[in-house]
Amino acid sequence: MPERHFFKHRHLRLSYLDSAPDDLDRPAVLLLHGFPDQATMWMPQIQALHQAGFRCIAPDTVGCGQSDMAPKKADYHVDHIIADHLALMTELGIRRSHVVGHDWGAVIAWVLAGTAPDQCQQLAVMSVGHPTAYARAGWGQKRAGWYTLLFQLGGVADRLLAGRGRFSLRRIFGSHPDMDEVMTRFAEPGRLQAAVRIYRANMATMLLTPLPRVSANTLALWSTADPFLTEDQMLNSRRWVDGSWQYQRIEGGHWISLEQPDTINALLVNHFR
């Protein structure tokens, strides 16, 4: 089992899981979760990758899991989150790592790989394509991502998301494998608002700002029954990858790392080896 540790950055106490805290010889894998998840979503992958000889580092993004909640919307901008993750790797003495991301974690992984190429050995992204490909995707993606506009509505959205109606988080993300755990976690005062801030702090960047190309060899995974992401935004991400490109289309819903861990684990181990 990975150990939970904490470190300080930006005056925040940030949490992470580490599968081999005393082993500097293992190649490192940085696993980045999305919304509405936390680092523990990666447990099936951590166990498989650790067994295959890797050291797994899975941070709780600011405001999520057991990491502190930052006070301002701007604190949740992708640039600050990447700085948190790179500071963690520096703290652990890890110069370079493989990077895995799902959902918003995939967005962060794409941008990290593009802006800090020397620190990303190989990249694996699930569900969300390169942010520029996402922004340029067609009407189908705009329709599938309707809820991202709801999330911008501040207090109104927070009240709706916490409830049980049509626009509740429980209804929108009803396909999550463990929605009861998610809602129990978000019952802590401020936690839901903190987690949603990643949408509010980054949508302009996602939609309007051209983001860097990626030089790392990239494994891209997309699932056929994902209600939130269309295939074209992942397929078209090939245009922003200068390294080798491997695409895998998987049967299943949005949370493929939880729903099909054996398939995902095998793909990750093979890619990173």
HUBELTA-V628401 format. One record per residue. N is the residue number from 0. PHI is phi in whole degrees, -180 to 180 (none if undefined). NEAR is the number of other C-alpha atoms within 12 Angstrom. Layout:
# HUBELTA-V628401
n->N phi->PHI near->NEAR
n->N phi->PHI near->NEAR
This chain:
# HUBELTA-V628401
n->0 phi->none near->21
n->1 phi->-69 near->28
n->2 phi->-95 near->22
n->3 phi->-93 near->24
n->4 phi->-133 near->25
n->5 phi->-134 near->27
n->6 phi->-144 near->27
n->7 phi->-107 near->19
n->8 phi->-155 near->27
n->9 phi->57 near->21
n->10 phi->63 near->15
n->11 phi->-115 near->23
n->12 phi->-93 near->25
n->13 phi->-112 near->32
n->14 phi->-103 near->32
n->15 phi->-155 near->40
n->16 phi->-102 near->38
n->17 phi->-138 near->38
n->18 phi->-83 near->38
n->19 phi->-152 near->29
n->20 phi->-63 near->27
n->21 phi->-108 near->15
n->22 phi->-117 near->18
n->23 phi->-85 near->21
n->24 phi->-86 near->14
n->25 phi->-73 near->24
n->26 phi->-63 near->30
n->27 phi->-93 near->38
n->28 phi->-126 near->46
n->29 phi->-98 near->51
n->30 phi->-111 near->49
n->31 phi->-115 near->47
n->32 phi->-84 near->45
n->33 phi->-114 near->40
n->34 phi->-98 near->42
n->35 phi->-101 near->46
n->36 phi->-99 near->41
n->37 phi->-146 near->36
n->38 phi->-58 near->41
n->39 phi->-66 near->37
n->40 phi->-61 near->36
n->41 phi->-89 near->42
n->42 phi->-53 near->27
n->43 phi->-62 near->29
n->44 phi->-74 near->42
n->45 phi->-59 near->40
n->46 phi->-63 near->29
n->47 phi->-70 near->29
n->48 phi->-68 near->40
n->49 phi->-63 near->29
n->50 phi->-62 near->20
n->51 phi->-83 near->23
n->52 phi->107 near->22
n->53 phi->-100 near->31
n->54 phi->-100 near->39
n->55 phi->-102 near->47
n->56 phi->-119 near->46
n->57 phi->-126 near->49
n->58 phi->-81 near->49
n->59 phi->-83 near->42
n->60 phi->-57 near->50
n->61 phi->-44 near->51
n->62 phi->86 near->41
n->63 phi->-115 near->40
n->64 phi->57 near->37
n->65 phi->-106 near->30
n->66 phi->-80 near->32
n->67 phi->-61 near->29
n->68 phi->-90 near->32
n->69 phi->-82 near->29
n->70 phi->-79 near->19
n->71 phi->-116 near->18
n->72 phi->-57 near->25
n->73 phi->-62 near->22
n->74 phi->-65 near->31
n->75 phi->-102 near->34
n->76 phi->-65 near->33
n->77 phi->-56 near->36
n->78 phi->-63 near->27
n->79 phi->-70 near->27
n->80 phi->-66 near->39
n->81 phi->-62 near->36
n->82 phi->-60 near->26
n->83 phi->-59 near->35
n->84 phi->-67 near->43
n->85 phi->-69 near->33
n->86 phi->-64 near->22
n->87 phi->-62 near->34
n->88 phi->-64 near->34
n->89 phi->-64 near->17
n->90 phi->-57 near->20
n->91 phi->-90 near->27
n->92 phi->75 near->19
n->93 phi->-102 near->30
n->94 phi->-82 near->24
n->95 phi->-149 near->30
n->96 phi->-147 near->39
n->97 phi->-72 near->42
n->98 phi->-130 near->50
n->99 phi->-123 near->53
n->100 phi->-144 near->48
n->101 phi->-127 near->43
n->102 phi->61 near->39
n->103 phi->-61 near->42
n->104 phi->-62 near->45
n->105 phi->-68 near->38
n->106 phi->-57 near->47
n->107 phi->-62 near->48
n->108 phi->-63 near->51
n->109 phi->-58 near->52
n->110 phi->-70 near->44
n->111 phi->-61 near->44
n->112 phi->-63 near->42
n->113 phi->-80 near->35
n->114 phi->-95 near->23
n->115 phi->-131 near->27
n->116 phi->-62 near->29
n->117 phi->-70 near->19
n->118 phi->-104 near->32
n->119 phi->-115 near->38
n->120 phi->-77 near->32
n->121 phi->-137 near->42
n->122 phi->-120 near->48
n->123 phi->-133 near->51
n->124 phi->-125 near->53
n->125 phi->-122 near->49
n->126 phi->80 near->47
n->127 phi->-102 near->49
n->128 phi->-81 near->47
n->129 phi->-53 near->48
n->130 phi->-54 near->43
n->131 phi->-70 near->33
n->132 phi->-66 near->34
n->133 phi->-62 near->42
n->134 phi->-63 near->32
n->135 phi->-95 near->24
n->136 phi->-66 near->28
n->137 phi->-79 near->18
n->138 phi->-61 near->16
n->139 phi->-59 near->19
n->140 phi->-71 near->26
n->141 phi->-61 near->22
n->142 phi->-68 near->16
n->143 phi->-66 near->22
n->144 phi->-98 near->26
n->145 phi->-56 near->18
n->146 phi->-65 near->27
n->147 phi->-65 near->32
n->148 phi->-73 near->19
n->149 phi->-58 near->25
n->150 phi->-64 near->34
n->151 phi->-78 near->24
n->152 phi->-87 near->19
n->153 phi->57 near->22
n->154 phi->-59 near->19
n->155 phi->-61 near->16
n->156 phi->-64 near->27
n->157 phi->-60 near->29
n->158 phi->-67 near->21
n->159 phi->-65 near->24
n->160 phi->-66 near->33
n->161 phi->-78 near->31
n->162 phi->-86 near->20
n->163 phi->-129 near->17
n->164 phi->-84 near->15
n->165 phi->-59 near->17
n->166 phi->-103 near->24
n->167 phi->-81 near->24
n->168 phi->-60 near->34
n->169 phi->-62 near->26
n->170 phi->-82 near->20
n->171 phi->-63 near->27
n->172 phi->-107 near->28
n->173 phi->-62 near->25
n->174 phi->-84 near->24
n->175 phi->-62 near->28
n->176 phi->-64 near->22
n->177 phi->-143 near->19
n->178 phi->-68 near->22
n->179 phi->-62 near->18
n->180 phi->-63 near->19
n->181 phi->-60 near->29
n->182 phi->-70 near->27
n->183 phi->-64 near->17
n->184 phi->-65 near->25
n->185 phi->-78 near->31
n->186 phi->-72 near->20
n->187 phi->-64 near->20
n->188 phi->-52 near->16
n->189 phi->88 near->22
n->190 phi->-68 near->31
n->191 phi->-63 near->36
n->192 phi->-60 near->40
n->193 phi->-64 near->38
n->194 phi->-65 near->46
n->195 phi->-71 near->41
n->196 phi->-61 near->39
n->197 phi->-63 near->41
n->198 phi->-69 near->37
n->199 phi->-72 near->30
n->200 phi->-86 near->28
n->201 phi->-127 near->30
n->202 phi->-63 near->30
n->203 phi->-63 near->22
n->204 phi->-62 near->24
n->205 phi->-61 near->33
n->206 phi->-93 near->21
n->207 phi->-119 near->15
n->208 phi->-105 near->18
n->209 phi->-63 near->19
n->210 phi->-111 near->29
n->211 phi->-66 near->26
n->212 phi->-73 near->27
n->213 phi->-117 near->38
n->214 phi->-95 near->28
n->215 phi->-71 near->39
n->216 phi->-61 near->31
n->217 phi->-126 near->43
n->218 phi->-105 near->41
n->219 phi->-114 near->42
n->220 phi->-122 near->45
n->221 phi->-139 near->39
n->222 phi->-112 near->34
n->223 phi->-68 near->22
n->224 phi->-107 near->21
n->225 phi->-73 near->30
n->226 phi->-79 near->28
n->227 phi->-109 near->30
n->228 phi->-132 near->39
n->229 phi->-92 near->34
n->230 phi->-69 near->33
n->231 phi->-64 near->29
n->232 phi->-68 near->34
n->233 phi->-85 near->43
n->234 phi->-60 near->31
n->235 phi->-72 near->25
n->236 phi->-66 near->39
n->237 phi->-53 near->31
n->238 phi->-67 near->24
n->239 phi->-108 near->31
n->240 phi->-118 near->35
n->241 phi->-92 near->20
n->242 phi->-80 near->23
n->243 phi->-68 near->20
n->244 phi->-128 near->27
n->245 phi->-126 near->26
n->246 phi->-115 near->28
n->247 phi->-129 near->26
n->248 phi->-95 near->26
n->249 phi->-119 near->26
n->250 phi->-73 near->19
n->251 phi->136 near->25
n->252 phi->-91 near->28
n->253 phi->-65 near->34
n->254 phi->-93 near->41
n->255 phi->-67 near->36
n->256 phi->-68 near->44
n->257 phi->-90 near->28
n->258 phi->-81 near->26
n->259 phi->-133 near->21
n->260 phi->-62 near->25
n->261 phi->-63 near->19
n->262 phi->-64 near->24
n->263 phi->-65 near->37
n->264 phi->-60 near->30
n->265 phi->-63 near->21
n->266 phi->-65 near->30
n->267 phi->-67 near->38
n->268 phi->-60 near->30
n->269 phi->-64 near->17
n->270 phi->-65 near->30
n->271 phi->-77 near->30
n->272 phi->-74 near->18
